[in-house]
Amino acid sequence: MDLNELKTRAQKEIRKAKNLKELDKIFKKYLGKKGEISRIFSSLKGLSEKEKKKLGKEANLVKREVEEMIKEKLKELQGKLRKQKIEKEKIDVTRPGKKLGVGHLHPLTLVQREVLEIFQSLGFSVVLGPEVETEWYNFDALNIPKDHPARDFWDTFWLLRNQKIPNHKSQIPNKFKIQNSKFQKLLLRTHTSPVQIRYMEKHSPPLRIVVPGKCFRHEATDASHEIQFYQLECLMVDENVSVANFKAIIEEFLKRFFKTKIEIRLRPSYFPFTEPSFEIDIRGEKKGNWTELLGAGMVHPNVFKAAGINPKNWQGFAFGVGLDRLAMLRYKINDIRLFYSGDLRFLKQF
Ligand code: FA5
């Protein structure tokens, strides 16, 4: 056995090894249990003591040298692997980051904020009321008696299957309960007018408030009607308030909101909670169709009475304007249902 030839051969193969798998094969070929070097040691048995000693020594030397070479190569290959891994995982901190989508306000929110700002600058306070309302506040206190045909103006979503819910068993939060009443029928408010009563019960005139909020009606939807929409209620009560005050406020508001001259049309109308009552329609510069924008009138004496205010001493006007309708005119949108569609192609335009 030529140990030198074996060593040179091993050395060549080790040098050529491209990866750990190849190196492992070489290790097994020379140093494994049945490897070439191990076989030299087993072949020593048949030799004389002297030869055994000499060849044993030489074989040990070669074994150690081959082991050393493999160790070196292993280090080299592992280093290479580590480098490749680092290269792969390298992060270039100087590259521009991914852009995150930034959200924005819904067009109805934008319009609501703008409208509130205008009314606040005219001296009105912003007041909120519950969306789950009682029959008393939504109808009775507003002079809409039970079984009166006027109740049909407001197609109503009744809650809890029309059952009368005793106050003490109701799951409705305390602040939404009728005080001093044994029973209440609950509904989703059909307009923001009930907040007039809630506010006047707790505050004495003079009053100037606006109430933005969601309203609900059990009716068929079309391009200008939704089952859920927004209104803004306005109420002004003082000793000498007249229709002239109402006209001045609404004209000032429309002028500031639309920033151009808007045509308005005042139509006589009927609401049980105002007398006289009227509706206001508007149309833009291009003289298109008239859009019904709001219902209004002078507060009915029975409404003052229901809220504990003496109608002999106070007068007021009130109106309820559709915020969706304002937004449609502002942004030239011809279908109210787009606001609630969640369609990003629509919403991204604002
Ligand atoms: C009322 O709701 C009265 N509470 C308004 C009022 C308040 C009158 C104070 C007098 C004094 P009406 O049902 O007409 O009235 O609704 C008022 C406005 O809400 C409408 O002019 C319209 O702009 C808007 N509106 C009503 N129903 C819908 C609907 N289904 N979808 C979108 N907007 C609506």
Residues whose N, C-alpha, C, O or C-beta is under 5 A from the ligand:
A	BS01	FA5	T190 H191 S193 R217 S224 H225 E226 F229 F271 T274 E292 L293 L294 G295 A296 G297 A318 F319 G320 V321 G322 D324 R325
